Amino acid sequence: MISQETLSQIEAIVGSQYLKLEKVQISEFGSDGTKLHAMPEAVAIPGCAEEISSILMLATRKRFPVVVRGAGSGMSGGAIPIHGGLVLAMDRFNKILSIDKENMTATVEAGVITADLKDAAAREGLLYPPDPASIKISTIGGNLAECAGGLRAVKYGVTRDYVLGLRVVLPTGEVLNTGVQTMKGVAGYDLTRLIVGSEGTLAVIVSGTVRLVPLPEVIQTMLALFPGLPTAVSTVTEIMKKGIVPSVLELVDSLCISLVRDEVDLEIPEAAGAMLLIELDGNAESVKYYAGQVRQICAEQGCLDFATAGSPTEAESLWEARRNISPSLYKLRPHKVSEDVVVPRTRMVEMVRFLSELSREYGVPIPVFGHAGDGNLHVNIMLDKNDPREMRKVDRIVTRLFEKVLELGGTITGEHGVGITKRRYLHMEIPPAGLSLMSRIKKAFDPAGILNPDKILP
Ligand SMILES: Cc1cc2nc3c(=O)[nH]c(=O)nc-3n(C[C@H](O)[C@H](O)[C@H](O)COP(=O)(O)OP(=O)(O)OC[C@H]3O[C@@H](n4cnc5c(N)ncnc54)[C@H](O)[C@@H]3O)c2cc1C
């Protein structure tokens, strides 16, 4: 419990209008994309790094938990205040501090919405490539804390690949600049990369300097339908083997296709058992050349149908099939447990076959779609959370899924993070020596254990 005296001290730091205590006001800060919920005791909305520093020093002295929150779109419960305490909402850190066109970098505060940075960069003819599907709601701070990926990771990589330096506040109160503002830099341990992906457990990110790249001249969208997953996946392998690097390479399984078939403006043949959404970007001439190659590879691999968008409107209608999948899943069951495993590209068919067997064995639908180019599959275990029999199966299904993923040389999470939802499975992937080192790192950053306690580590 945070004492009344401590709440008064927090109020003195941020100002009374930036401390929320009313239940009705703070309840919404207790949940995230997982829809799990825990009630915070208070929500502070600091306006500068110094205020965050004073709050964290107070928390370290008085031992109350602090949970940093961006937009609350996280998919592993990272922003949920499981022990109550104080939520630190980053809403006021909403400025793009600079875009350096010549050096192709941007310095941006943590609470900026990712799409706003992308738009601002585009106005300068530049691209900020990480593009989680939540781009219109998530914050840069949340993206950095989760090392968010996205649809274009196959070509451009993930958030980590664009971060040069950070401004952070440590749980003990020190304000620190990590990394560099330049394209290279190897002075000392790489604290920047340690903090990126640490899910708000090591430091509060105040701002970051990120790398930008030139905006591609054109984007070409294509959609290919295949009789089944094996041909779709072998097409992915063939495309990559030829040295073609699409900016998007999305795979959709037959169950997902059947859910969106009637909703989209596309003729999807009954025989279609898998779909690939492919995008190429770059200069007009090379995109045209590689698009021809992609079409040829798809034909050689036995594709049933192939569509090329001739305009942005046509591209949008090809995307519609992919975008409609997530909401359509609820036609199967009222709830889902969503995992984001990654396997080597060549093992995707084996993975999806295994999931069909699992689905049959446990009697729950498990539709799959994902970023085929990087082997990242979104596995959706569809169920009714009000049915105790189905809920009893979930832990077993997830354990079997993760066992298979690891057997195939993969990882249990490609972009959503561990948070609270995967914490009890982390030991399956990380050996005791790794977990012990992570615990010691956490202790070095946060000796009192006040920053997002009991997240990630079992
Ligand atoms: C519809 C939908 C689609 C999504 N698609 C993708 C996708 O394609 N790829 C992907 O990777 N993820 C995706 N996500 C997950 C989510 O959007 C990302 O994890 C995103 O990075 C979270 O950002 P946020 O601002 O909402 O963070 P929050 O949910 O508020 O917080 C997430 C974690 O980051 C920490 N944190 C937040 N801000 C800071 C900060 N300033 N300093 C330190 N720690 C901080 C929190 O404590 C928490 O642990 C999706 C989510 C939804 C709902």
The ligand as an SDF file (V2000), in Angstrom:
LIG
                    3D

 53 58  0  0  0  0  0  0  0  0999 V2000
   -4.2030   -4.8820  -32.3440 C   0  0  0  0  0  0  0  0  0  0  0  0
   -2.7810   -5.0560  -31.8710 C   0  0  0  0  0  0  0  0  0  0  0  0
   -1.8160   -5.3580  -32.7990 C   0  0  0  0  0  0  0  0  0  0  0  0
   -0.4880   -5.5240  -32.3850 C   0  0  0  0  0  0  0  0  0  0  0  0
    0.4580   -5.8110  -33.3180 N   0  0  0  0  0  0  0  0  0  0  0  0
    1.7450   -5.9260  -32.9530 C   0  0  0  0  0  0  0  0  0  0  0  0
    2.7520   -6.1980  -33.9260 C   0  0  0  0  0  0  0  0  0  0  0  0
    2.4840   -6.3100  -35.1150 O   0  0  0  0  0  0  0  0  0  0  0  0
    4.0320   -6.3130  -33.4930 N   0  0  0  0  0  0  0  0  0  0  0  0
    4.3590   -6.1690  -32.1860 C   0  0  0  0  0  0  0  0  0  0  0  0
    5.5300   -6.2640  -31.8490 O   0  0  0  0  0  0  0  0  0  0  0  0
    3.4150   -5.9380  -31.2360 N   0  0  0  0  0  0  0  0  0  0  0  0
    2.1290   -5.8000  -31.5850 C   0  0  0  0  0  0  0  0  0  0  0  0
    1.1890   -5.5400  -30.6300 N   0  0  0  0  0  0  0  0  0  0  0  0
    1.5780   -5.4210  -29.2150 C   0  0  0  0  0  0  0  0  0  0  0  0
    1.8450   -3.9820  -28.7090 C   0  0  0  0  0  0  0  0  0  0  0  0
    1.1750   -3.0180  -29.4950 O   0  0  0  0  0  0  0  0  0  0  0  0
    3.3440   -3.6740  -28.6860 C   0  0  0  0  0  0  0  0  0  0  0  0
    3.9750   -4.4940  -27.7360 O   0  0  0  0  0  0  0  0  0  0  0  0
    3.6740   -2.2120  -28.3540 C   0  0  0  0  0  0  0  0  0  0  0  0
    5.0620   -2.0470  -28.4580 O   0  0  0  0  0  0  0  0  0  0  0  0
    3.2250   -1.7880  -26.9560 C   0  0  0  0  0  0  0  0  0  0  0  0
    3.2860   -0.3750  -26.8850 O   0  0  0  0  0  0  0  0  0  0  0  0
    2.4280    0.4260  -25.8100 P   0  0  0  0  0  0  0  0  0  0  0  0
    2.7950    1.8560  -25.9110 O   0  0  0  0  0  0  0  0  0  0  0  0
    1.0080    0.0990  -25.9220 O   0  0  0  0  0  0  0  0  0  0  0  0
    3.0390   -0.1820  -24.4610 O   0  0  0  0  0  0  0  0  0  0  0  0
    2.2850   -0.6590  -23.1500 P   0  0  0  0  0  0  0  0  0  0  0  0
    1.3410   -1.7550  -23.4340 O   0  0  0  0  0  0  0  0  0  0  0  0
    1.7630    0.5170  -22.4060 O   0  0  0  0  0  0  0  0  0  0  0  0
    3.5140   -1.2530  -22.3330 O   0  0  0  0  0  0  0  0  0  0  0  0
    4.1770   -2.4010  -22.7750 C   0  0  0  0  0  0  0  0  0  0  0  0
    5.4110   -2.6490  -21.8830 C   0  0  0  0  0  0  0  0  0  0  0  0
    6.3470   -1.5980  -22.0830 O   0  0  0  0  0  0  0  0  0  0  0  0
    6.6320   -0.9290  -20.8670 C   0  0  0  0  0  0  0  0  0  0  0  0
    6.7920    0.4940  -21.2020 N   0  0  0  0  0  0  0  0  0  0  0  0
    5.9160    1.2820  -21.8750 C   0  0  0  0  0  0  0  0  0  0  0  0
    6.4420    2.5110  -22.0190 N   0  0  0  0  0  0  0  0  0  0  0  0
    7.6630    2.4900  -21.4350 C   0  0  0  0  0  0  0  0  0  0  0  0
    8.6880    3.4610  -21.2310 C   0  0  0  0  0  0  0  0  0  0  0  0
    8.5750    4.7080  -21.6620 N   0  0  0  0  0  0  0  0  0  0  0  0
    9.7850    3.0860  -20.5550 N   0  0  0  0  0  0  0  0  0  0  0  0
    9.9420    1.8320  -20.0980 C   0  0  0  0  0  0  0  0  0  0  0  0
    9.0110    0.8750  -20.2400 N   0  0  0  0  0  0  0  0  0  0  0  0
    7.8770    1.2100  -20.9000 C   0  0  0  0  0  0  0  0  0  0  0  0
    5.4570   -1.2390  -19.9540 C   0  0  0  0  0  0  0  0  0  0  0  0
    5.8430   -1.1830  -18.5980 O   0  0  0  0  0  0  0  0  0  0  0  0
    5.0840   -2.6320  -20.3940 C   0  0  0  0  0  0  0  0  0  0  0  0
    5.8930   -3.5850  -19.7640 O   0  0  0  0  0  0  0  0  0  0  0  0
   -0.1580   -5.4030  -31.0070 C   0  0  0  0  0  0  0  0  0  0  0  0
   -1.1460   -5.0900  -30.0860 C   0  0  0  0  0  0  0  0  0  0  0  0
   -2.4440   -4.9230  -30.5000 C   0  0  0  0  0  0  0  0  0  0  0  0
   -3.4910   -4.5780  -29.4740 C   0  0  0  0  0  0  0  0  0  0  0  0
  1  2  1  0
  2  3  1  0
  2 52  2  0
  3  4  2  0
  4  5  1  0
  4 50  1  0
  5  6  2  0
  6  7  1  0
  6 13  1  0
  7  8  2  0
  7  9  1  0
  9 10  1  0
 10 11  2  0
 10 12  1  0
 12 13  2  0
 13 14  1  0
 14 15  1  0
 14 50  1  0
 15 16  1  0
 16 17  1  0
 16 18  1  0
 18 19  1  0
 18 20  1  0
 20 21  1  0
 20 22  1  0
 22 23  1  0
 23 24  1  0
 24 25  2  0
 24 26  1  0
 24 27  1  0
 27 28  1  0
 28 29  2  0
 28 30  1  0
 28 31  1  0
 31 32  1  0
 32 33  1  0
 33 34  1  0
 33 48  1  0
 34 35  1  0
 35 36  1  0
 35 46  1  0
 36 37  1  0
 36 45  1  0
 37 38  2  0
 38 39  1  0
 39 40  1  0
 39 45  2  0
 40 41  1  0
 40 42  2  0
 42 43  1  0
 43 44  2  0
 44 45  1  0
 46 47  1  0
 46 48  1  0
 48 49  1  0
 50 51  2  0
 51 52  1  0
 52 53  1  0
M  END
$$$$
